[in-house]
Amino acid sequence: MSSSDEEQDDAGVAAFDASARAVGDLLRAAAAQDGPMPADVVARLDAALGAARVETRVASLDHRRRRARRWNRVLAAAAGVVLGGGGYLASQADLGGGAASSTSAGSAAGAPAMSSGGVERKDASGPVAVPDPPVVSSGADYGDPAALQAGAAAVVAASGQPGQPGQPGQPGQPGPDRTLLTSPQDAAGEDRGDPAVAQSLSCAQAAGVDPATVLGIDLAQWRGTPAAVVVSPAGPGRVQVTVLARDCVPGEAPLAAQAVAGPVP
Amino acid sequence: MTPPADGDARDPRTDAELVAAHVAGDPDAFGEVVRRHRDRLWAVALRTTGDREEAADAVQDALVSALRAADRFRGDSAVTTWLHRIVVNACLDRARRRAVRPTRPLEEEVGPGGEDSRRTGAAPAVVPDQTPSVQTRLDVTQALARLPEAQRAALVLVDMYDVPVAEAAEILGVAVGTVKSRCSRGRAALAEVLGVAGNR
């Protein structure tokens, strides 16, 4: 290769580099003129992310619910073993005769009520370990403040009528099958033992609700998600409605929370 | 419970901390990550697709996908790299789909490149403007639209937005040398299209 060819090659490389730099400069100049994401795209994006967040949350809740069911089965099996052992001991005591037999039998009979739901209940022989608000199961699917207000009113009304079913025909009452399951005076209700009730109270407490003041709980739904609607006083003529996922974790944000006008007994 | 005030105060957490918080259930964390990076992601998507609607769809799909898959983010790369990778991949997927089924709005002019300009979708319609900067932007946009999408994506990242070559390689999922060669060929093609002096 002659020196003239080499000079031509060098000139070609230099020209190529110069054009590449010029293109780079043009590209950077163009990029500098780019504006922010337009407002309509931001709004659209926010809406899509909001919807995806809800879907993700629902999927996560389903997963946790399945895990909770498995855990409940394990607990139930463990409780069965404990009760079986207790029964065996009681029968052994019976065989031994004496005054202890009736006491042991009474304890064995009382045991299921204490352990079936994982919540210590009020009974003749023991104190209340956790608050016992009335629990209703409306099955209503709440989705807006008006429905919540009506639901809260129904829960408060139910708490004033212990042991009685709610009034399905009342105006504004969202659930046609609202049934009072438990009340402070009704220790035999089944849903008081529902772990969801205790869990909801724990979550409500973490959200700032004093469990001792809770007026009632409605086992219902919030926009399709199984939820517990916890109603508590919020000043004169108002009640605080805190909607929690039934399998919430204390510290988790409520699905909804608002103060609404309502009668405080 | 009162929702937190949506003020202008910037969240002090890092991107990685925000993603972790999102995975742990913080409902606002991912939104903060998006707020921090959306303008840059938007610009990259717009330049890569060359079409506003395609860019909006790509960014939306990518960020929704990132939100759902955040639990799989291991922190091996920066959050921005991860987000750019998802966005660029969404853009390239769309470009490939359009290449299979090219569409062209009836009103739109076909540039001098003819078929070539439709290869990765229609180039934006051009309205001549006397302002030099606007003209430059349009020229560059048109010229970029003529490049194969792989070259365009490399140039957009490296030359337009100063993403380091190594990071661009990570975003594009190719070797560093591949990014360099794509950039080099892309610059040569652009120089020719733009009539940049010094081109041999």
Interface residues (C-beta under 8 A of the other chain):
Chain A: G12 A15 F16 A18 S19 A20 A22 V23 G24 L26 L27 R28 A29 A30 A31 Q33 D34 P36 M37 V41 V42 R44 L45 D46 A48 L49 A52 R53 E55 T56 S60 A207 G208 T242 E252 A253 P254 A257
Chain B: M1 G25 P27 F30 G31 V34 R38 D39 L41 W42 A43 L46 R47 A56 V59 Q60 L63 V64 L67 R68 S133 V134 T136 R137 D139 V140 T141 L155 V156 D159 M160 Y161 D162 S184 R187 A188 L190 A191 L194 V196 A197 G198 N199 R200
